[in-house]
Amino acid sequence: MSRKVADCRDFPSESGCTLTISGEEDEVIAAATQHAVAVHGHEDTDEVRAWLRQNLKDETPVL
């Protein structure tokens, strides 16, 4: 299974958040959802989780 990345720098935010979360897809969605709620004021809904999942990127391996 390939690792996924959620990067706040890809999205505008008032806080200028630079957090990047990487790992297996389900781990990233869980952590990114917690972050979106705690830091960005979103609610933990199916819609937020689906939006996060749609916006994940494949992690680029460091060689």
Phi, psi and omega per residue, in radians:
M1 nan 2.337 -3.138
S2 -1.424 2.628 3.113
R3 -1.387 2.622 -3.123
K4 -2.063 2.805 -3.119
V5 -2.328 2.360 2.934
A6 -2.042 2.164 -3.044
D7 -2.222 2.003 -3.125
C8 -1.074 -0.424 -3.135
R9 -1.140 -0.292 3.131
D10 -1.354 -0.140 -3.043
F11 -2.302 2.466 3.112
P12 -1.178 2.456 3.055
S13 -2.613 2.613 3.136
E14 -1.141 -0.502 -3.091
S15 -1.477 -0.217 -3.091
G16 1.170 0.590 -3.067
C17 -1.008 2.416 -3.135
T18 -2.106 0.270 -3.092
L19 -1.154 2.395 3.005
T20 -2.156 2.302 3.141
I21 -2.083 2.276 3.105
S22 -2.360 2.653 3.131
G23 2.776 -2.847 3.069
E24 -1.226 2.629 -2.963
E25 -0.872 -0.864 -3.107
D26 -1.137 -0.606 3.085
E27 -1.139 -0.764 -3.115
V28 -1.139 -0.745 3.136
I29 -1.088 -0.761 3.138
A30 -1.090 -0.837 -3.111
A31 -1.205 -0.714 -3.134
A32 -1.166 -0.614 3.090
T33 -1.142 -0.798 3.105
Q34 -1.045 -0.726 3.123
H35 -1.146 -0.774 -3.134
A36 -1.057 -0.644 3.119
V37 -1.274 -0.887 -3.024
A38 -1.235 -0.658 -3.007
V39 -1.807 -0.666 -3.009
H40 -1.813 -0.024 3.039
G41 1.356 0.257 3.089
H42 -1.370 2.873 3.035
E43 -1.715 2.643 3.102
D44 -1.417 1.585 -3.129
T45 -2.167 2.872 3.061
D46 -1.055 -0.602 -3.125
E47 -1.162 -0.742 3.119
V48 -1.129 -0.778 3.125
R49 -1.095 -0.695 3.109
A50 -1.140 -0.716 3.120
W51 -1.104 -0.770 3.100
L52 -1.061 -0.793 -3.124
R53 -1.057 -0.709 3.137
Q54 -1.130 -0.493 -3.037
N55 -1.739 0.137 3.061
L56 -1.215 2.614 3.045
K57 -2.060 2.742 3.008
D58 -1.257 2.436 3.090
E59 -1.266 2.386 3.082
T60 -1.575 2.049 -3.112
P61 -1.146 2.487 3.060
V62 -1.494 2.224 -3.114
L63 -1.782 nan nan
